[in-house]
Amino acid sequence: MSRPTLDAIETRVAGALAEKALATPDHYPLTMNSLVAACNQRSSRDPVTAYSEREVKEAVERLMRRGLVGTTAGSGHRVVKFRHTLDHALGLSKRELATLAVLMLRGEQTAGEIRTRCARLADFASVDDAEEALWMLGDRDEPLAVRLPRAPGQSTDRYVHALSGEVEAAPPQAAEEGGGEAVAPVAGGPTLADRVAALEAELARLRAEMEAFRAQFE
């Protein structure tokens, strides 16, 4: 399907369902009461909201009409429960779904933040895994995630989801001075700055370990 455009509450509902499906599969799908609580929980949400049951129910109905949410009822279920269909509708892997859910629930993120905040949702062994998921979300005719232009003072690229309309993406990176063609990375794709930051962090860790090792013999 083509990329949907969601309002704020639809984004929160779909993101909450995706998060709970990955984080607490034993308690998924969600009842309406559980879904309202998941939307309005105070942790892992930015912004924190106070949507009413009526608002959540109306958002669910709109998402169902667009094929992004379904229900589970009947044998074994005394009440109607709700589930997302984002992975099937948008063709997402588990890592891509986890990354998109975090972006939907917590706003703009760095690749490092995504790796940390997806820990309970999918297996991200390194920042490279988060960068790869961002790349896959951005490498589409209609990107689901984009890289933002850097604000003054920012040293690391930040990313947002693109399910709430067009987002101003970062311009293509210019070629290095001294020749060579400019390379235009896919919106939301990994950048040299991300990789440099990860290598610097790894180097600092190795230096600290070496100093601790030397201290044992002093």
Residue pairs with C-beta under 8 A, 6 or more apart in sequence:
1 67
1 89
1 90
2 142
3 90
3 140
3 142
3 143
3 144
3 162
3 163
4 66
4 68
4 163
5 163
5 164
5 165
6 14
6 63
6 163
6 164
7 59
7 164
8 164
9 39
9 49
9 51
9 55
9 56
9 59
10 59
10 62
10 63
11 104
11 161
11 163
11 164
12 39
12 45
12 49
12 51
12 59
12 104
12 105
13 35
13 39
13 56
13 59
13 60
13 63
13 69
14 63
14 68
14 69
14 84
14 86
14 104
14 163
15 100
15 101
15 104
15 105
16 30
16 35
16 38
16 39
16 105
17 29
17 30
17 35
17 38
17 69
17 82
17 83
17 84
17 86
18 84
18 86
18 87
18 97
18 98
18 100
18 101
18 104
19 38
19 44
19 101
19 102
19 105
19 121
20 27
20 28
20 30
20 34
20 38
21 28
21 29
21 83
21 84
22 94
22 97
22 98
22 101
22 120
22 121
22 122
23 120
23 121
27 34
28 83
29 71
29 72
29 81
29 82
29 83
30 38
30 81
30 82
30 83
31 79
31 80
31 81
31 82
32 53
32 56
32 57
32 60
32 79
32 80
32 82
33 53
35 56
35 60
35 82
36 51
36 52
36 53
36 56
39 49
39 51
39 56
40 48
40 49
40 50
40 51
42 48
44 105
44 106
44 117
45 105
45 106
46 105
46 106
46 107
47 107
51 59
60 69
60 82
63 69
64 70
64 71
67 85
67 89
68 84
68 85
68 86
68 89
69 82
69 83
69 84
69 85
70 82
70 83
70 84
70 85
71 80
71 81
71 82
71 83
72 80
72 81
72 82
72 83
73 79
73 80
73 81
86 92
86 97
86 100
87 93
87 94
87 97
90 144
92 100
93 133
93 136
94 122
95 118
95 122
95 123
95 124
95 129
95 132
95 133
95 136
96 133
96 136
96 137
96 144
97 121
97 122
98 118
98 121
98 122
98 124
98 133
99 114
99 118
99 122
99 130
99 133
99 134
99 137
99 145
100 137
100 144
100 145
100 161
100 163
101 121
102 109
102 114
102 117
102 118
102 121
103 109
103 114
103 145
103 159
103 160
103 161
104 161
104 163
106 117
107 160
108 148
108 158
108 159
108 160
109 117
109 158
109 159
109 160
110 156
110 157
110 158
110 159
110 194
111 127
111 130
111 131
111 134
111 156
111 157
111 159
111 190
111 194
112 127
112 130
112 156
112 197
112 198
114 124
114 130
114 133
114 134
114 159
115 124
115 126
115 127
115 129
115 130
118 124
118 130
123 129
124 130
124 133
126 198
127 194
127 197
127 198
128 190
128 195
128 198
131 189
131 190
131 194
131 195
132 190
134 145
134 147
134 159
134 188
134 189
134 190
135 186
135 188
135 189
135 190
137 143
137 144
137 145
137 161
137 188
138 144
138 145
138 146
138 147
138 186
138 187
138 188
138 189
139 186
139 188
139 189
142 162
143 162
143 169
143 186
143 187
143 188
144 161
144 162
144 163
144 188
145 159
145 160
145 161
145 162
145 187
145 188
146 159
146 160
146 162
146 167
146 169
146 170
146 187
146 188
147 157
147 158
147 159
147 169
147 170
147 185
147 187
147 188
147 189
147 191
148 157
148 158
148 159
148 160
148 167
148 168
148 169
148 170
149 168
149 169
149 170
149 171
150 157
150 158
150 170
155 193
155 197
156 193
156 194
156 197
157 170
157 191
157 193
157 194
159 188
160 167
169 187
169 188
170 187
172 182
172 183
172 184
172 185
173 182
173 183
173 184
173 185
173 191
173 192
174 182
175 181
175 182
175 183
185 191
